[in-house]
């Protein structure tokens, strides 16, 4: 498992995973589209940040799709002052 800028993180979390202060399990993963919806950016813009190394992500499968942990996305959004959308 490859990651940009950090050691690999398991893509899924179990029920015993500690919750982050936001109430979100730190290892929950998102697609680039889901990440974009959560912080109000397009999928292409998320890809730009992943490819530049600003947003850590794990590439998966033969198509090299990305998975972004919620914890990494929230840290990125806070650093860039992007508002986090409420999930429905």
C-alpha positions as CSV (number, residue, x, y, z in Angstrom):
1,X,0.0,0.0,0.0
2,X,1.5,3.3,-1.1
3,X,0.8,6.7,0.4
4,X,2.0,10.2,-0.4
5,X,4.1,11.6,2.4
6,X,3.2,9.2,5.2
7,X,3.4,5.5,6.2
8,X,0.5,3.3,5.1
9,X,-2.7,3.3,7.1
10,X,-5.2,0.4,7.0
11,X,-8.0,1.4,4.7
12,X,-10.8,0.2,7.0
13,X,-11.4,0.6,10.7
14,X,-13.0,-1.8,13.1
15,X,-15.6,-1.1,15.7
16,X,-13.0,-0.8,18.4
17,X,-11.2,2.1,16.6
18,X,-11.0,5.1,18.8
19,X,-13.0,8.1,17.6
20,X,-11.4,11.4,16.7
21,X,-12.5,14.5,18.7
22,X,-14.9,15.3,15.8
23,X,-16.7,12.0,16.4
24,X,-15.3,10.6,13.2
25,X,-13.2,7.4,13.3
26,X,-9.7,8.5,12.1
27,X,-9.2,5.7,9.6
28,X,-12.6,5.9,7.7
29,X,-11.7,6.4,4.1
30,X,-13.3,8.5,1.4
31,X,-13.1,8.6,-2.4
32,X,-12.0,11.8,-4.1
33,X,-15.6,12.6,-4.9
34,X,-16.8,12.0,-1.3
35,X,-13.8,14.1,0.0
36,X,-14.7,16.9,-2.3
37,X,-18.3,17.0,-1.3
38,X,-17.3,17.0,2.4
39,X,-15.2,20.2,2.0
40,X,-16.9,21.8,-0.9
41,X,-14.3,21.1,-3.6
42,X,-14.5,19.4,-7.0
43,X,-13.1,15.9,-7.5
44,X,-10.5,17.3,-9.8
45,X,-9.4,19.8,-7.2
46,X,-9.0,17.0,-4.7
47,X,-6.9,15.1,-7.2
48,X,-4.7,18.2,-7.7
49,X,-4.0,18.3,-4.0
50,X,-3.3,14.5,-3.8
51,X,-1.0,14.7,-6.8
52,X,0.9,17.7,-5.4
53,X,1.4,15.8,-2.1
54,X,-0.6,18.4,-0.1
55,X,-3.3,15.9,0.7
56,X,-2.2,12.4,1.8
57,X,-4.0,9.5,0.1
58,X,-3.7,5.8,-0.6
59,X,-3.9,4.6,-4.2
60,X,-5.9,1.4,-4.7
61,X,-6.6,-1.0,-7.5
62,X,-5.4,-1.1,-11.1
63,X,-7.0,2.2,-11.9
64,X,-5.0,3.9,-9.0
65,X,-8.1,5.3,-7.5
66,X,-7.5,7.1,-4.2
67,X,-8.8,6.8,-0.7
68,X,-8.4,9.6,1.7
69,X,-8.8,9.2,5.5
70,X,-11.3,11.4,7.1
71,X,-8.6,12.4,9.7
72,X,-6.2,13.5,6.9
73,X,-9.0,15.4,5.1
74,X,-10.1,17.2,8.2
75,X,-6.5,18.2,9.0
76,X,-6.1,19.4,5.4
77,X,-9.4,21.3,5.5
78,X,-8.4,23.0,8.7
79,X,-5.0,24.0,7.4
80,X,-6.5,25.4,4.2
81,X,-9.4,27.0,6.0
82,X,-12.0,25.0,4.0
83,X,-15.3,24.6,5.7
84,X,-16.4,21.0,6.4
85,X,-20.0,20.3,5.2
86,X,-22.4,18.5,7.5
87,X,-23.0,14.9,6.4
88,X,-26.7,14.0,5.8
